[in-house]
Amino acid sequence: MTTKKQDSRQNAKKTAPNWHYESQTGEKHVAGVDEAGRGPLAGPVVAAAVILDTANIPDGLNDSKKLTARKREALFDIIMACAEVGIGMAEPEEIDRINVLHATMCAMQRAVADLPSQPDTILIDGNRCPAFNIPAHAIVKGDAKSLSIAAASIIAKTVRDRLMKQADARFPGYEHSGHKGYPTKAHREALVELGASPIHRRSYAPVRDALS
């Protein structure tokens, strides 16, 4: 007879990311790709690509949104030390020019291009893939299903959060360290009071309204 605590642990294992999608590709070097920052009013979209070493997969990988900031920071260092990692970005000016979806696709392409070696295939979080010259597969909610994508989500989220903390020092008053550019009440109020900073996305309605 199992206890509630044991059942909870078993359910967590069932729902945690695993190696199923990577093994389904039949390839050895599989890159997981994810992004952070499509929704914020300010800052870049950051994408990450990660090729995990099957002999050295870190414990605790999961969708970055399900982890605390401290846990993400700890896993960031571990992933960087034991996996191949590439990072790509799309800055606010590009997001405004070509829209956030296309900018995100570009950031993902740049992340894969930034990898130390070319993967055999790519697993993308979401429902569509950027154009690549190697096979790529989109997985809806992939960051909660694939270990490689989960690792990429941790890298992308951590890099972006660090950039927004730096932005807080460069552009005080918006509280970017707290909301990371997302449209919180405090952020919207700061926009009305201070106007838009150089890292705000002017094509987004709350920013556009503040400028007008």
N, C-alpha and C positions, 0 to 999 in steps of 0.2 A: 504494500500500500504506500503510495507516494504522498508526501505532504504538499500543501499549497505552495511552499517555497520551492520545492523540487519541480513542481509543475510549471511554476513561473520561469525557472531557469531553462527548462526544456523548451518552453514556448519561445523564449528569447533566442535560443540557439536555432530554432526553426525559422525565425523571422530575420535573423542576422544575415548580413551579406556572406556569400560563400563563393566557391570556385566553380559553380555549375556552368555559368555562361562562358567563362574562360575555357573550360575543358571542352565545351560544345564546339568551339572553333577548330579544334584539332591542331592548333598552333602552339608553339612554345613561347614566343615573345608577344604577349598581348598587352596593349596599352589601354588603360581605362582613362576616360576623359570626362571632366565635369567643369562647370563654371560657377562663379559666385558674383552676384551684383547686377542682375538684370532689372530688379525692381527699384533700387535706390534712385533718388533724385540727383545724387552727386557721386563723383568718383568713377573709376573705370570698371568695366567688366573684366574679371580675371578668370582665365581658364588654366587648368593644369592637366597634364598627361602623365600617367605613372605606369611604368612597367615593373611589376613586382617580381622579386626573386622567389620562385616557388619553394626554395629550400629555406627561406628566411622571411616568411610573411609575419608582420607584426600582429600581436594580439590586440584585440579591442577595436579593429577597424569597423567603422559604421558611417552611415549618413552623417555628415558634419553637423546637421541641424539637431541631431539626437545626442550630441556630445557637448560637454561644458567647454568653455574657452580654455580652461586649464588642461583638460584632456586633449583638446585639439593641438595645443601648443606642444605637449609632450609627444604626441604621435607625429606631429610635423617633423620634429628632430629625428625621430626614429626612422620615418619614411625616407627622409633626405639621406640618411646614412646607409640605408640598405637597398634602395631601389633607384631606378633610373627615373628622373623627373624632368619634365619640360614645362615652362610657364609662358603663357601668351596673354596679351592684354588688348583691350580696345578702349581708348580714351574717350572722354565725353564729346569732344569735337567730332570724332568718327561716328559715335552713337547718334548724334544729332544729324549727321550728314546722310547716313545710310540706313538708319533705324536700328533699334537694339537687337532685333533678331539677326540681321545680317552682320552686325558688329560682333555678336556672340559667335557666329559661325567663323568669322575671321580670327577671333581670339583662340578658338579651339584649333584651327589650322596652325596658328603660330605656336601653340603649346606643343603640338606633335612635332613640328619642325624643330623645336628647341630640344627635343630629346637627344641624348648622347648617341643613340643608335635607332635605326628605323624599326618599328615593330612589324610583325607579320600580319597583324590585324588589329582593329580598334573597336572598342566598346564605348559608345557614347550615351551619356545620361540624357534622356528625353525622347522625343518622337520623330526626330529627323537628324540627319547626318550632314556635316559639311562635305564638300567635295574633296576626296583624297585619291591618291593614286594606288592605294592599297585597300583591301576589303574593310568595310566599317559597318557596324550594326548598332542601331538605336535601341535602347532599352528604357521604357517608361519606368520612372522611379528606380533607375539603375543604381543610384547611390545607396539604396537600401537592399539591393540584391546582389551586386557584384563587388567583390573585394577590391578589384583594381579601380573601379569607379568610386567606391567609398574612399579609397586612399587619395584619389584625385580631388574629391570634394573637400577633404581635410586640407590639402595643400592650397587649393584655390581660396577657400574661406579664410584661412590663416593669413595668407599673403594679402588679401584684400583688407582684412581687418587691420593689419599692420599699416597699410598705406593710408587708411582712413584716420588712424591715430596720428600719423605724421601730418595729415591734412589739417587736423584740429589745431596743431601748433602753427601752421602756415596761415590758416584762415579762422581765427578765433571768433567765437560768438555763435557758431552753428551747432556746437556740441557733437562734432563728427565722431569723437571717441566713444560716445554713448550709443548713438543710433546708427552709426556707420553709413550715414547717407540716406537711410530709409525715411519715408515720409511720416514721421511721428508728429504729434501735435507741436512739440517744442521746435522741431525742425521747420515746420510750416510757419510758425510764428516768427522764427528767426529770418526766414525768407522775406516775410512781409516787412520786418523792421530793417533788415540790412540789405535786402536785395540779393541778387545771385552772385556767387563767387566764381572765379575762373574754372572751378571744377564742377560746377552745376550743369546739368543737362537741360539746355534751353528748349528742347523739343518736348519736354515733359510738361503736362498741363499746369501743375502747381508752380513750377519755375516760370513758365511762360506768363501765367497770371500775375505772379509777383513782379515781373518785369514791366507788365503793362499797367 
